[in-house]
Amino acid sequence: MVMMLKIKYVVLFCVFISVISCTQKTERIGYIDPLDFTSKVLKGVNYEYVNMLKKEKSEINFVYVKKTDMGKIYFNNNVVNKIKKEGWKEISPEFQDQNLFCFGSNNMMSVVYPTKEIYRNLKGDTLTIKKENLDKWVISYIYSFHGFDECKT
C-alpha cells in the first residue's frame, strides 16, 4: 500500500514537471533573416551588422554603412532594385531622408541617410541619430510576430 502511494506520487511529480517544463515555441511567421538578406542586397559593400534584440516574437537588427562606401546614386540605382527584387515593397516613409520597406506584415526595414541628428514628423514622432552615425547609412530591420499596421495590405 505504501509502495503504491509512493509510485502514484512519483508519477504525479513526473507529470507535473513535464507540464510546467513544456513551452510552446512561437513560429516566426514570414520571418526574413536580416543577416542573409543584407549579404544579398549589399554584396560588395562594406557594412557593420549589429543584433540589438532577439526574442521569440520580435527582433531588431542594425546595419551601418559608411557614406563613403555607398553613395546615394548607388543605393537608389542598385540596392533599392535588389530589395524590391527580393519581394520587399516600398511604402511611404515616416521621416525625411528615409526609405521604408515591408516584407509581408511582419518585417519592416528602415534605411536612413542621415543629414541631422533629430527628425520629427507631422504625427509628432521623432527619430534620433547618434552623432557618431551621421557619416553612415543607418539600416534597421524589425521583425514583429504581431505585424506592423503600415505593412498590412
N, C-alpha and C positions, 0 to 999 in steps of 0.2 A: 504494500500500500504506500509506504513512504517512498519507495523507489519509483512507483508510478507517478506520484506527486512531483518528484524531482524531474522526471522526464517531461512532464507537462510544462513545468516552469522553464526548462531549458528550451523546449520547442517554442513557447511563447516569447521568450527572450530573443531567440533567433529571428522569429517573425518580426518582432518589434524593431530590432536592429536593421533588418533588411528593408523595412518600410521607411524608417527615417533616413536611411542612407541612400535611398533611391531619389534621384533628382532627374527631372526630365529636361534634357537639353533642348534649347530653342533652336530650330532650324533657321539659318540665316537666309531668308527668302531673297532671291535676286542679288545676293552679295557679289560685288566685284572686288577682287583682290587688288588693292591700290598699288602694291609694290610691283606686281606683274604688269598691271596696266601702265604704270609710269615707265617701266622699262621699254614698253612698246612705243608709246607716243613721244617719249623723249630720247629715243635711241640716238646716240651720238652726241647728246648734250650732257654736260657735267651737271649733276644735281646732288643735293643732300636730302635724304629721306629720314623723317622722324616720326615714330609712332607716339602719339600723345596719350591715347586712351584705347584700351581694347577690352571690352566687356562682351558678354554674351549677346546683348541686344543693341549695342552701339559701339562705334569705333570712330576715332578721329586720327587722321594722319596728315602730316605736312610735308611738302616738298619745297625746297628753296633752290632757286636757280639764279646765279649772278646775272645781272642785266648785261654784263659784258660777254657772257656765254650764250645768251639767247636774246636777240633783238625783237622788237615788236613786229617787224615785217616777217621775220622767220616764223614767229608764233602765229600770226594771222594767216599766212600763206601755207604753212605746213602743219603745225601742231593742231590747229582747230580742225582741219580736214581729217587728220588721223583720229581725233577724238570723236568726231561725228561718224567716221567710218566704223569705229568700234561700237556704235549703237547709242551713243550719248546724244541727247537733244539739248540744244542751246535755249535757254529761257531768258527772260528779261532780268538784267542784273539789278541788285538792290542798291549798289553804290557806284559812284564814278570810278573809273579805272578798273572795273571788274568785269569778268566774263563768268557766267554762271551756267552750269550744265547739270542735267539729271540723267540717270540711267534707271528706268523704271521709277517707282515712287520711293525706293529705299536708299538710293545713292545720290549724293549731291557733291558737285565739285565746284569750288570757287577758285578762280585764277585772278590774282590782283597784281597789277603793275603799279606799285605804289609811287605816288608823287608827293604825298604828305602823310603825316602820322595819324591824323584823325579824320574820318569820313562820317558824315551824317546824311541820312536820307529823309524823305518827306514824312515818314512814319515816326521819326524821332529816334530811330535805331542808330547806333554808332558802330563803326569798325575801326579798331585801333591797330596800327602797325608799329612794332617796336622800331626805335631809331636805327638800330643795327641792321634792320632788314629793309631799309629804304633803297638799298642798292641791289635788291634781289626781287625776283618774281616770288610771290607767296601763293602757293597752291595748296588748298586744303581739300581733303577727301573726307566726307562724313557719311557713315552708314547708320541708319536707324531702322530697327525692326518695325517700328510703327509708321515709318514713312514721313515724307515731307509734303505739306499741303501744296507748296509751289510746284512739286513734281507730279502731282496726281492729275491725270487727264480725264 
